[in-house]
Amino acid sequence: MKRQVAWMVMAFVALAGSALVWAGAAGPVAPVMAAQAPQEPNPILVLETARGSIEIELLRGDAPKSVDYIIALVQKNFYRGLRFHRVERALVQVGDPASRDVSKQAWWGRSGGLSPGIGVAEISKKLIHVRGSVGLAHTGDPKYASSQFYIMKDSSPSLNGKYAIIGRVRAGMPVVDTLKVADVIKQATVKEGVRK
């Protein structure tokens, strides 16, 4: 009797774990599985400079409005002809429209960028400022960040939680390391990324 009960329990467990569910006279029905949408690849921002090219994976899942804002500017050729106006040990920065005019070099970086800004601060707690991180510059309020962005050459934990990180350099960090103030972006384009 105990053997029969044990056998019946094992048969029930095996049946319950099978991929088929009986639905009366309709016959076997496959279990309903939650469909997962295919993950879109992150777009890649390509900056062509006289010192070489830099490829930045834009993190649309973490900062969708910010990434779309930057992509829209690229598509309008906004970054072509802009100069890197800030070069420090830890980072380089670009995106001030005033940097097109070398006679205004003393004012480069002070405009904050285009107005109005993005209007939202997409700051992720999981993204931190390490070498290769790309973030949006602002003049005091992260939701008013706009066209200016920086590329980290070194880690800077003091920036974490204060600036939205929108990407990471996938190729060209040696180029970033050689950039100087007034180096020009010859061309900026966006291409489709690689599916993960």
Backbone as JSON Lines, residues from 0, in Angstrom:
{"i":0,"aa":"M","n":[0.82,-1.2,0.0],"ca":[0.0,0.0,0.0],"c":[0.86,1.26,0.0]}
{"i":1,"aa":"K","n":[1.92,1.25,0.86],"ca":[2.8,2.41,0.91],"c":[3.5,2.63,-0.42]}
{"i":2,"aa":"R","n":[3.86,1.49,-1.09],"ca":[4.52,1.6,-2.39],"c":[3.56,2.22,-3.41]}
{"i":3,"aa":"Q","n":[2.31,1.82,-3.38],"ca":[1.34,2.36,-4.32],"c":[1.14,3.86,-4.11]}
{"i":4,"aa":"V","n":[1.07,4.27,-2.84],"ca":[0.91,5.69,-2.55],"c":[2.12,6.46,-3.02]}
{"i":5,"aa":"A","n":[3.32,5.96,-2.72],"ca":[4.55,6.63,-3.14],"c":[4.6,6.74,-4.66]}
{"i":6,"aa":"W","n":[4.21,5.61,-5.36],"ca":[4.22,5.63,-6.82],"c":[3.23,6.65,-7.36]}
{"i":7,"aa":"M","n":[2.03,6.75,-6.75],"ca":[1.01,7.7,-7.19],"c":[1.48,9.14,-6.98]}
{"i":8,"aa":"V","n":[2.18,9.41,-5.86],"ca":[2.7,10.76,-5.6],"c":[3.74,11.12,-6.64]}
{"i":9,"aa":"M","n":[4.65,10.18,-6.94],"ca":[5.68,10.46,-7.95],"c":[5.06,10.7,-9.32]}
{"i":10,"aa":"A","n":[4.03,9.92,-9.65],"ca":[3.37,10.1,-10.95],"c":[2.68,11.45,-11.01]}
{"i":11,"aa":"F","n":[2.05,11.86,-9.92],"ca":[1.37,13.15,-9.88],"c":[2.38,14.3,-10.04]}
{"i":12,"aa":"V","n":[3.51,14.22,-9.33],"ca":[4.55,15.25,-9.43],"c":[5.09,15.32,-10.84]}
{"i":13,"aa":"A","n":[5.32,14.17,-11.46],"ca":[5.84,14.16,-12.83],"c":[4.83,14.77,-13.79]}
{"i":14,"aa":"L","n":[3.55,14.44,-13.59],"ca":[2.51,14.96,-14.46],"c":[2.35,16.47,-14.28]}
{"i":15,"aa":"A","n":[2.39,16.91,-13.03],"ca":[2.24,18.34,-12.77],"c":[3.4,19.14,-13.33]}
{"i":16,"aa":"G","n":[4.58,18.55,-13.36],"ca":[5.76,19.26,-13.87],"c":[5.92,19.17,-15.36]}
{"i":17,"aa":"S","n":[5.07,18.41,-16.03],"ca":[5.21,18.28,-17.48],"c":[4.81,19.57,-18.18]}
{"i":18,"aa":"A","n":[5.16,19.69,-19.43],"ca":[4.87,20.9,-20.19],"c":[3.44,20.95,-20.7]}
{"i":19,"aa":"L","n":[2.67,19.86,-20.49],"ca":[1.3,19.84,-21.01],"c":[0.3,19.94,-19.88]}
{"i":20,"aa":"V","n":[-0.78,20.62,-20.14],"ca":[-1.88,20.74,-19.2],"c":[-3.13,20.27,-19.93]}
{"i":21,"aa":"W","n":[-3.86,19.35,-19.33],"ca":[-5.05,18.82,-20.0],"c":[-6.22,19.76,-19.8]}
{"i":22,"aa":"A","n":[-6.91,20.03,-20.86],"ca":[-8.06,20.93,-20.8],"c":[-9.3,20.21,-21.32]}
{"i":23,"aa":"G","n":[-9.7,19.2,-20.61],"ca":[-10.91,18.47,-20.96],"c":[-10.78,17.83,-22.33]}
{"i":24,"aa":"A","n":[-11.84,17.9,-23.13],"ca":[-11.87,17.26,-24.44],"c":[-11.03,18.0,-25.47]}
{"i":25,"aa":"A","n":[-10.58,19.19,-25.13],"ca":[-9.81,19.98,-26.1],"c":[-8.42,19.41,-26.31]}
{"i":26,"aa":"G","n":[-7.97,18.53,-25.46],"ca":[-6.67,17.93,-25.62],"c":[-5.59,18.72,-24.91]}
{"i":27,"aa":"P","n":[-4.33,18.37,-25.13],"ca":[-3.23,19.03,-24.43],"c":[-3.06,20.47,-24.9]}
{"i":28,"aa":"V","n":[-2.77,21.33,-23.93],"ca":[-2.55,22.75,-24.2],"c":[-1.2,23.14,-23.63]}
{"i":29,"aa":"A","n":[-0.36,23.82,-24.41],"ca":[0.95,24.27,-23.91],"c":[0.74,25.34,-22.86]}
{"i":30,"aa":"P","n":[1.56,25.35,-21.8],"ca":[1.41,26.38,-20.78],"c":[1.69,27.76,-21.35]}
{"i":31,"aa":"V","n":[1.04,28.75,-20.78],"ca":[1.22,30.13,-21.24],"c":[2.5,30.67,-20.63]}
{"i":32,"aa":"M","n":[3.39,31.15,-21.44],"ca":[4.66,31.72,-20.99],"c":[4.63,33.22,-21.26]}
{"i":33,"aa":"A","n":[5.19,33.99,-20.34],"ca":[5.26,35.44,-20.53],"c":[6.23,35.74,-21.66]}
{"i":34,"aa":"A","n":[5.77,36.45,-22.65],"ca":[6.63,36.8,-23.79],"c":[7.56,37.94,-23.39]}
{"i":35,"aa":"Q","n":[8.83,37.79,-23.74],"ca":[9.8,38.84,-23.46],"c":[10.12,39.58,-24.74]}
{"i":36,"aa":"A","n":[10.01,40.87,-24.68],"ca":[10.33,41.68,-25.85],"c":[11.84,41.61,-26.11]}
{"i":37,"aa":"P","n":[12.25,41.51,-27.36],"ca":[13.69,41.48,-27.64],"c":[14.33,42.79,-27.21]}
{"i":38,"aa":"Q","n":[15.49,42.67,-26.61],"ca":[16.18,43.86,-26.12],"c":[16.84,44.6,-27.28]}
{"i":39,"aa":"E","n":[16.5,45.87,-27.42],"ca":[17.08,46.69,-28.47],"c":[18.54,46.99,-28.13]}
{"i":40,"aa":"P","n":[19.4,46.99,-29.13],"ca":[20.79,47.33,-28.85],"c":[20.93,48.81,-28.51]}
{"i":41,"aa":"N","n":[21.89,49.12,-27.66],"ca":[22.16,50.52,-27.35],"c":[22.81,51.18,-28.56]}
{"i":42,"aa":"P","n":[22.4,52.42,-28.89],"ca":[23.06,53.13,-29.99],"c":[24.49,53.5,-29.62]}
{"i":43,"aa":"I","n":[25.31,53.65,-30.64],"ca":[26.72,54.01,-30.47],"c":[26.96,55.4,-31.06]}
{"i":44,"aa":"L","n":[27.44,56.31,-30.22],"ca":[27.82,57.65,-30.67],"c":[29.28,57.6,-31.1]}
{"i":45,"aa":"V","n":[29.55,58.03,-32.32],"ca":[30.93,58.03,-32.84],"c":[31.37,59.48,-33.02]}
{"i":46,"aa":"L","n":[32.45,59.84,-32.32],"ca":[33.04,61.18,-32.43],"c":[34.33,61.06,-33.22]}
{"i":47,"aa":"E","n":[34.4,61.75,-34.34],"ca":[35.63,61.77,-35.15],"c":[36.41,63.04,-34.82]}
{"i":48,"aa":"T","n":[37.63,62.87,-34.33],"ca":[38.5,64.01,-34.02],"c":[39.79,63.89,-34.82]}
{"i":49,"aa":"A","n":[40.58,64.94,-34.82],"ca":[41.87,64.89,-35.52],"c":[42.8,63.87,-34.87]}
{"i":50,"aa":"R","n":[42.54,63.53,-33.62],"ca":[43.4,62.58,-32.89],"c":[42.91,61.14,-32.98]}
{"i":51,"aa":"G","n":[41.75,60.94,-33.65],"ca":[41.19,59.6,-33.79],"c":[39.72,59.58,-33.44]}
{"i":52,"aa":"S","n":[39.13,58.41,-33.49],"ca":[37.7,58.3,-33.22],"c":[37.43,57.7,-31.83]}
{"i":53,"aa":"I","n":[36.29,58.1,-31.29],"ca":[35.84,57.63,-29.98],"c":[34.46,57.06,-30.17]}
{"i":54,"aa":"E","n":[34.22,55.84,-29.68],"ca":[32.91,55.21,-29.77],"c":[32.32,55.1,-28.37]}
{"i":55,"aa":"I","n":[31.12,55.65,-28.21],"ca":[30.44,55.7,-26.92],"c":[29.13,54.94,-27.02]}
{"i":56,"aa":"E","n":[28.97,53.92,-26.18],"ca":[27.7,53.22,-26.1],"c":[26.76,54.07,-25.25]}
{"i":57,"aa":"L","n":[25.65,54.48,-25.84],"ca":[24.67,55.31,-25.13],"c":[23.69,54.4,-24.38]}
{"i":58,"aa":"L","n":[23.5,54.65,-23.09],"ca":[22.72,53.77,-22.22],"c":[21.26,54.2,-22.19]}
{"i":59,"aa":"R","n":[20.56,53.89,-23.25],"ca":[19.18,54.34,-23.4],"c":[18.27,53.78,-22.29]}
{"i":60,"aa":"G","n":[18.52,52.58,-21.83],"ca":[17.7,51.99,-20.77],"c":[17.82,52.72,-19.44]}
{"i":61,"aa":"D","n":[18.95,53.36,-19.19],"ca":[19.17,54.07,-17.93],"c":[18.82,55.55,-18.02]}
{"i":62,"aa":"A","n":[18.93,56.13,-19.21],"ca":[18.68,57.56,-19.37],"c":[18.01,57.82,-20.73]}
{"i":63,"aa":"P","n":[16.78,57.33,-20.92],"ca":[16.17,57.4,-22.25],"c":[15.96,58.8,-22.81]}
{"i":64,"aa":"K","n":[15.47,59.73,-21.99],"ca":[15.23,61.09,-22.48],"c":[16.55,61.8,-22.78]}
{"i":65,"aa":"S","n":[17.53,61.6,-21.92],"ca":[18.84,62.24,-22.12],"c":[19.5,61.71,-23.38]}
{"i":66,"aa":"V","n":[19.47,60.4,-23.57],"ca":[20.09,59.8,-24.76],"c":[19.37,60.28,-26.02]}
{"i":67,"aa":"D","n":[18.05,60.29,-26.0],"ca":[17.31,60.76,-27.18],"c":[17.6,62.23,-27.48]}
{"i":68,"aa":"Y","n":[17.8,63.03,-26.45],"ca":[18.14,64.45,-26.61],"c":[19.48,64.59,-27.34]}
{"i":69,"aa":"I","n":[20.49,63.84,-26.87],"ca":[21.82,63.91,-27.49],"c":[21.77,63.39,-28.92]}
{"i":70,"aa":"I","n":[21.05,62.29,-29.15],"ca":[20.94,61.75,-30.51],"c":[20.28,62.77,-31.44]}
{"i":71,"aa":"A","n":[19.25,63.46,-30.97],"ca":[18.6,64.49,-31.81],"c":[19.58,65.59,-32.19]}
{"i":72,"aa":"L","n":[20.45,65.98,-31.25],"ca":[21.46,66.99,-31.56],"c":[22.47,66.48,-32.59]}
{"i":73,"aa":"V","n":[22.87,65.23,-32.45],"ca":[23.81,64.64,-33.41],"c":[23.18,64.64,-34.8]}
{"i":74,"aa":"Q","n":[21.92,64.26,-34.88],"ca":[21.25,64.2,-36.17],"c":[21.09,65.57,-36.82]}
{"i":75,"aa":"K","n":[21.16,66.64,-36.03],"ca":[21.11,68.0,-36.56],"c":[22.52,68.55,-36.81]}
{"i":76,"aa":"N","n":[23.55,67.69,-36.69],"ca":[24.96,68.08,-36.88],"c":[25.42,69.13,-35.87]}
{"i":77,"aa":"F","n":[24.79,69.17,-34.71],"ca":[25.15,70.16,-33.7],"c":[26.6,70.03,-33.25]}
{"i":78,"aa":"Y","n":[27.1,68.82,-33.07],"ca":[28.44,68.64,-32.5],"c":[29.58,68.84,-33.51]}
{"i":79,"aa":"R","n":[29.25,68.81,-34.81],"ca":[30.3,69.01,-35.8],"c":[30.88,70.42,-35.68]}
{"i":80,"aa":"G","n":[32.18,70.52,-35.52],"ca":[32.84,71.81,-35.4],"c":[32.99,72.32,-33.97]}
{"i":81,"aa":"L","n":[32.38,71.63,-33.0],"ca":[32.57,72.05,-31.6],"c":[33.95,71.61,-31.13]}
{"i":82,"aa":"R","n":[34.46,72.34,-30.13],"ca":[35.79,72.04,-29.59],"c":[35.68,71.56,-28.14]}
{"i":83,"aa":"F","n":[36.6,70.69,-27.78],"ca":[36.68,70.29,-26.37],"c":[37.16,71.51,-25.6]}
{"i":84,"aa":"H","n":[36.32,72.02,-24.71],"ca":[36.64,73.27,-24.01],"c":[37.22,73.03,-22.62]}
{"i":85,"aa":"R","n":[37.13,71.82,-22.14],"ca":[37.64,71.51,-20.8],"c":[38.42,70.21,-20.86]}
{"i":86,"aa":"V","n":[39.68,70.28,-20.47],"ca":[40.52,69.08,-20.41],"c":[41.27,69.12,-19.08]}
{"i":87,"aa":"E","n":[40.97,68.13,-18.25],"ca":[41.6,68.04,-16.94],"c":[42.17,66.64,-16.76]}
{"i":88,"aa":"R","n":[42.83,66.42,-15.65],"ca":[43.41,65.11,-15.37],"c":[42.34,64.02,-15.38]}
{"i":89,"aa":"A","n":[41.14,64.33,-14.83],"ca":[40.11,63.31,-14.66],"c":[39.08,63.24,-15.78]}
{"i":90,"aa":"L","n":[38.98,64.31,-16.61],"ca":[37.92,64.29,-17.63],"c":[38.18,65.27,-18.75]}
{"i":91,"aa":"V","n":[37.43,65.09,-19.85],"ca":[37.37,66.05,-20.96],"c":[35.9,66.38,-21.17]}
{"i":92,"aa":"Q","n":[35.64,67.59,-21.67],"ca":[34.24,68.02,-21.83],"c":[34.05,68.77,-23.15]}
{"i":93,"aa":"V","n":[32.86,68.59,-23.74],"ca":[32.52,69.21,-25.02],"c":[31.03,69.5,-25.03]}
{"i":94,"aa":"G","n":[30.59,70.35,-25.96],"ca":[29.16,70.57,-26.15],"c":[28.7,72.01,-26.0]}
{"i":95,"aa":"D","n":[29.64,72.94,-25.78],"ca":[29.24,74.35,-25.69],"c":[29.24,74.95,-27.09]}
{"i":96,"aa":"P","n":[28.09,75.45,-27.57],"ca":[28.06,76.02,-28.92],"c":[29.01,77.2,-29.11]}
{"i":97,"aa":"A","n":[29.37,77.89,-28.03],"ca":[30.3,79.02,-28.13],"c":[31.7,78.57,-28.54]}
{"i":98,"aa":"S","n":[31.99,77.26,-28.39],"ca":[33.35,76.78,-28.71],"c":[33.64,76.76,-30.21]}
{"i":99,"aa":"R","n":[32.65,77.07,-31.03],"ca":[32.91,77.19,-32.47],"c":[33.73,78.44,-32.77]}
{"i":100,"aa":"D","n":[33.67,79.42,-31.89],"ca":[34.33,80.71,-32.1],"c":[35.57,80.8,-31.2]}
{"i":101,"aa":"V","n":[36.76,80.7,-31.8],"ca":[37.99,80.72,-30.99],"c":[38.22,82.08,-30.33]}
{"i":102,"aa":"S","n":[37.6,83.13,-30.86],"ca":[37.78,84.45,-30.24],"c":[37.04,84.53,-28.89]}
{"i":103,"aa":"K","n":[36.15,83.57,-28.63],"ca":[35.4,83.55,-27.37],"c":[35.89,82.46,-26.41]}
{"i":104,"aa":"Q","n":[37.14,82.03,-26.6],"ca":[37.65,80.9,-25.81],"c":[37.56,81.14,-24.31]}
{"i":105,"aa":"A","n":[37.71,82.37,-23.86],"ca":[37.62,82.67,-22.43],"c":[36.23,82.36,-21.87]}
{"i":106,"aa":"W","n":[35.23,82.28,-22.74],"ca":[33.85,82.03,-22.31],"c":[33.38,80.6,-22.54]}
{"i":107,"aa":"W","n":[34.24,79.78,-23.19],"ca":[33.84,78.41,-23.47],"c":[33.47,77.69,-22.17]}
{"i":108,"aa":"G","n":[32.37,76.95,-22.22],"ca":[31.92,76.16,-21.08],"c":[31.01,76.88,-20.12]}
{"i":109,"aa":"R","n":[30.93,78.21,-20.25],"ca":[30.14,78.98,-19.28],"c":[28.66,79.05,-19.62]}
{"i":110,"aa":"S","n":[28.32,78.75,-20.86],"ca":[26.92,78.89,-21.27],"c":[26.04,77.79,-20.7]}
{"i":111,"aa":"G","n":[26.65,76.67,-20.33],"ca":[25.86,75.54,-19.85],"c":[25.3,74.7,-20.97]}
{"i":112,"aa":"G","n":[25.25,75.23,-22.17],"ca":[24.73,74.46,-23.3],"c":[23.49,75.11,-23.88]}
{"i":113,"aa":"L","n":[22.68,74.31,-24.51],"ca":[21.48,74.81,-25.16],"c":[20.35,75.0,-24.15]}
{"i":114,"aa":"S","n":[19.41,75.87,-24.5],"ca":[18.25,76.1,-23.66],"c":[17.0,75.91,-24.52]}
{"i":115,"aa":"P","n":[15.96,75.24,-24.05],"ca":[15.84,74.66,-22.71],"c":[16.63,73.36,-22.61]}
{"i":116,"aa":"G","n":[16.84,72.94,-21.38],"ca":[17.57,71.7,-21.15],"c":[16.67,70.49,-21.31]}
{"i":117,"aa":"I","n":[17.18,69.35,-20.89],"ca":[16.45,68.09,-21.04],"c":[15.19,68.08,-20.18]}
{"i":118,"aa":"G","n":[15.26,68.69,-18.99],"ca":[14.07,68.81,-18.14],"c":[13.87,67.68,-17.16]}
{"i":119,"aa":"V","n":[14.79,66.75,-17.13],"ca":[14.69,65.63,-16.19],"c":[16.11,65.2,-15.82]}
{"i":120,"aa":"A","n":[16.28,64.79,-14.57],"ca":[17.58,64.31,-14.1],"c":[17.53,62.79,-14.02]}
{"i":121,"aa":"E","n":[18.08,62.12,-15.02],"ca":[18.05,60.65,-15.05],"c":[19.31,60.09,-14.4]}
{"i":122,"aa":"I","n":[19.39,60.25,-13.09],"ca":[20.56,59.8,-12.33],"c":[20.29,58.4,-11.8]}
{"i":123,"aa":"S","n":[21.13,57.46,-12.19],"ca":[20.98,56.07,-11.77],"c":[21.97,55.76,-10.65]}
{"i":124,"aa":"K","n":[21.46,55.1,-9.61],"ca":[22.34,54.73,-8.49],"c":[23.3,53.61,-8.87]}
{"i":125,"aa":"K","n":[22.98,52.85,-9.91],"ca":[23.85,51.73,-10.29],"c":[25.0,52.15,-11.19]}
{"i":126,"aa":"L","n":[24.94,53.35,-11.77],"ca":[26.01,53.82,-12.65],"c":[26.9,54.79,-11.89]}
{"i":127,"aa":"I","n":[28.2,54.54,-11.94],"ca":[29.13,55.38,-11.2],"c":[30.19,55.95,-12.15]}
{"i":128,"aa":"H","n":[30.87,56.97,-11.66],"ca":[31.88,57.66,-12.47],"c":[33.22,56.93,-12.4]}
{"i":129,"aa":"V","n":[33.44,56.11,-13.41],"ca":[34.7,55.4,-13.56],"c":[35.31,55.78,-14.91]}
{"i":130,"aa":"R","n":[36.53,55.36,-15.14],"ca":[37.18,55.64,-16.42],"c":[36.29,55.15,-17.56]}
{"i":131,"aa":"G","n":[36.02,56.05,-18.51],"ca":[35.21,55.71,-19.67],"c":[33.74,56.09,-19.54]}
{"i":132,"aa":"S","n":[33.29,56.44,-18.32],"ca":[31.89,56.87,-18.16],"c":[31.68,58.21,-18.86]}
{"i":133,"aa":"V","n":[30.47,58.39,-19.4],"ca":[30.11,59.62,-20.09],"c":[28.89,60.21,-19.38]}
{"i":134,"aa":"G","n":[29.01,61.45,-18.93],"ca":[27.93,62.07,-18.18],"c":[27.54,63.43,-18.74]}
{"i":135,"aa":"L","n":[26.39,63.92,-18.28],"ca":[25.89,65.22,-18.72],"c":[26.31,66.3,-17.73]}
{"i":136,"aa":"A","n":[26.93,67.34,-18.24],"ca":[27.33,68.48,-17.41],"c":[26.12,69.37,-17.17]}
{"i":137,"aa":"H","n":[26.14,70.1,-16.07],"ca":[25.08,71.07,-15.77],"c":[25.66,72.18,-14.9]}
{"i":138,"aa":"T","n":[24.9,73.24,-14.73],"ca":[25.39,74.39,-13.97],"c":[24.78,74.5,-12.58]}
{"i":139,"aa":"G","n":[24.31,73.39,-12.05],"ca":[23.77,73.4,-10.69],"c":[22.57,72.52,-10.48]}
{"i":140,"aa":"D","n":[21.75,72.34,-11.52],"ca":[20.57,71.5,-11.41],"c":[20.62,70.47,-12.54]}
{"i":141,"aa":"P","n":[20.75,69.18,-12.21],"ca":[20.93,68.16,-13.25],"c":[19.78,68.06,-14.25]}
{"i":142,"aa":"K","n":[18.58,68.51,-13.89],"ca":[17.49,68.42,-14.87],"c":[17.61,69.46,-15.97]}
{"i":143,"aa":"Y","n":[18.49,70.44,-15.79],"ca":[18.71,71.44,-16.84],"c":[19.96,71.16,-17.67]}
{"i":144,"aa":"A","n":[20.51,69.96,-17.52],"ca":[21.62,69.55,-18.4],"c":[21.11,69.58,-19.83]}
{"i":145,"aa":"S","n":[22.03,69.85,-20.77],"ca":[21.59,69.85,-22.17],"c":[22.69,69.27,-23.06]}
{"i":146,"aa":"S","n":[23.37,70.09,-23.83],"ca":[24.27,69.61,-24.87],"c":[25.67,69.25,-24.39]}
{"i":147,"aa":"Q","n":[26.08,69.75,-23.23],"ca":[27.45,69.49,-22.78],"c":[27.55,68.14,-22.09]}
{"i":148,"aa":"F","n":[28.56,67.37,-22.5],"ca":[28.83,66.1,-21.83],"c":[30.33,65.94,-21.61]}
{"i":149,"aa":"Y","n":[30.67,65.07,-20.68],"ca":[32.08,64.84,-20.35],"c":[32.38,63.35,-20.42]}
{"i":150,"aa":"I","n":[33.66,63.05,-20.61],"ca":[34.16,61.67,-20.64],"c":[35.19,61.55,-19.52]}
{"i":151,"aa":"M","n":[34.99,60.59,-18.64],"ca":[35.91,60.41,-17.51],"c":[37.2,59.73,-17.97]}
{"i":152,"aa":"K","n":[38.33,60.31,-17.58],"ca":[39.62,59.67,-17.81],"c":[40.07,58.9,-16.58]}
{"i":153,"aa":"D","n":[39.42,59.18,-15.46],"ca":[39.75,58.55,-14.19],"c":[38.47,58.45,-13.36]}
{"i":154,"aa":"S","n":[38.49,57.62,-12.35],"ca":[37.33,57.51,-11.45],"c":[37.18,58.78,-10.62]}
{"i":155,"aa":"S","n":[35.92,59.14,-10.32],"ca":[35.65,60.3,-9.48],"c":[34.37,60.06,-8.68]}
{"i":156,"aa":"P","n":[34.46,59.33,-7.55],"ca":[33.28,59.02,-6.75],"c":[32.52,60.25,-6.27]}
{"i":157,"aa":"S","n":[33.18,61.39,-6.16],"ca":[32.5,62.6,-5.68],"c":[31.41,63.08,-6.64]}
{"i":158,"aa":"L","n":[31.44,62.62,-7.89],"ca":[30.42,63.01,-8.88],"c":[29.2,62.09,-8.86]}
{"i":159,"aa":"N","n":[29.33,60.93,-8.22],"ca":[28.23,59.96,-8.21],"c":[26.98,60.55,-7.57]}
{"i":160,"aa":"G","n":[25.84,60.32,-8.21],"ca":[24.58,60.79,-7.69],"c":[24.28,62.26,-7.98]}
{"i":161,"aa":"K","n":[25.2,62.94,-8.63],"ca":[25.01,64.37,-8.92],"c":[24.83,64.66,-10.41]}
{"i":162,"aa":"Y","n":[25.28,63.73,-11.25],"ca":[25.25,63.92,-12.7],"c":[24.73,62.64,-13.34]}
{"i":163,"aa":"A","n":[23.93,62.8,-14.39],"ca":[23.4,61.64,-15.12],"c":[24.47,61.05,-16.01]}
{"i":164,"aa":"I","n":[24.7,59.76,-15.87],"ca":[25.61,59.05,-16.76],"c":[24.78,58.51,-17.92]}
{"i":165,"aa":"I","n":[25.18,58.85,-19.14],"ca":[24.4,58.47,-20.31],"c":[25.12,57.46,-21.21]}
{"i":166,"aa":"G","n":[26.37,57.15,-20.91],"ca":[27.08,56.23,-21.78],"c":[28.42,55.8,-21.2]}
{"i":167,"aa":"R","n":[29.1,54.98,-22.02],"ca":[30.45,54.52,-21.65],"c":[31.26,54.33,-22.93]}
{"i":168,"aa":"V","n":[32.5,54.68,-22.87],"ca":[33.38,54.55,-24.04],"c":[33.63,53.07,-24.29]}
{"i":169,"aa":"R","n":[33.37,52.63,-25.52],"ca":[33.6,51.25,-25.93],"c":[34.89,51.12,-26.73]}
{"i":170,"aa":"A","n":[35.32,52.2,-27.36],"ca":[36.57,52.19,-28.13],"c":[37.08,53.62,-28.21]}
{"i":171,"aa":"G","n":[38.39,53.79,-28.1],"ca":[38.98,55.12,-28.27],"c":[39.43,55.81,-27.0]}
{"i":172,"aa":"M","n":[39.53,55.1,-25.88],"ca":[40.02,55.77,-24.67],"c":[41.44,56.32,-24.85]}
{"i":173,"aa":"P","n":[42.32,55.67,-25.6],"ca":[43.63,56.29,-25.84],"c":[43.51,57.65,-26.55]}
{"i":174,"aa":"V","n":[42.48,57.79,-27.4],"ca":[42.24,59.08,-28.06],"c":[41.8,60.11,-27.02]}
{"i":175,"aa":"V","n":[40.87,59.71,-26.14],"ca":[40.41,60.61,-25.07],"c":[41.59,61.1,-24.25]}
{"i":176,"aa":"D","n":[42.53,60.22,-23.95],"ca":[43.7,60.57,-23.13],"c":[44.59,61.62,-23.79]}
{"i":177,"aa":"T","n":[44.55,61.71,-25.12],"ca":[45.43,62.65,-25.83],"c":[44.76,63.98,-26.17]}
{"i":178,"aa":"L","n":[43.45,64.1,-25.92],"ca":[42.73,65.32,-26.3],"c":[43.27,66.55,-25.56]}
{"i":179,"aa":"K","n":[43.28,67.67,-26.26],"ca":[43.7,68.95,-25.71],"c":[42.57,69.96,-25.86]}
{"i":180,"aa":"V","n":[42.63,71.04,-25.09],"ca":[41.67,72.12,-25.24],"c":[41.73,72.65,-26.67]}
{"i":181,"aa":"A","n":[40.57,72.86,-27.26],"ca":[40.38,73.36,-28.63],"c":[40.45,72.28,-29.7]}
{"i":182,"aa":"D","n":[40.66,71.0,-29.33],"ca":[40.56,69.94,-30.33],"c":[39.12,69.88,-30.83]}
{"i":183,"aa":"V","n":[38.97,69.72,-32.15],"ca":[37.66,69.82,-32.81],"c":[37.03,68.46,-33.05]}
{"i":184,"aa":"I","n":[35.7,68.42,-32.91],"ca":[34.94,67.26,-33.38],"c":[34.68,67.5,-34.86]}
{"i":185,"aa":"K","n":[35.3,66.68,-35.71],"ca":[35.12,66.83,-37.15],"c":[33.77,66.31,-37.6]}
{"i":186,"aa":"Q","n":[33.3,65.27,-36.94],"ca":[32.01,64.68,-37.28],"c":[31.5,63.87,-36.1]}
{"i":187,"aa":"A","n":[30.2,63.88,-35.9],"ca":[29.54,63.04,-34.89],"c":[28.4,62.31,-35.55]}
{"i":188,"aa":"T","n":[28.35,60.99,-35.37],"ca":[27.29,60.17,-35.95],"c":[26.81,59.17,-34.92]}
{"i":189,"aa":"V","n":[25.65,58.59,-35.19],"ca":[25.12,57.53,-34.34],"c":[24.9,56.31,-35.2]}
{"i":190,"aa":"K","n":[25.37,55.16,-34.71],"ca":[25.13,53.91,-35.42],"c":[24.49,52.91,-34.48]}
{"i":191,"aa":"E","n":[23.89,51.88,-35.05],"ca":[23.23,50.86,-34.25],"c":[24.28,50.06,-33.5]}
{"i":192,"aa":"G","n":[23.95,49.74,-32.28],"ca":[24.86,48.96,-31.44],"c":[24.77,47.47,-31.72]}
{"i":193,"aa":"V","n":[25.51,46.71,-30.95],"ca":[25.54,45.26,-31.08],"c":[24.56,44.66,-30.1]}
{"i":194,"aa":"R","n":[23.75,43.72,-30.55],"ca":[22.8,43.06,-29.65],"c":[23.56,42.23,-28.64]}
{"i":195,"aa":"K","n":[23.03,42.22,-27.41],"ca":[23.71,41.49,-26.33],"c":[23.18,40.07,-26.26]}
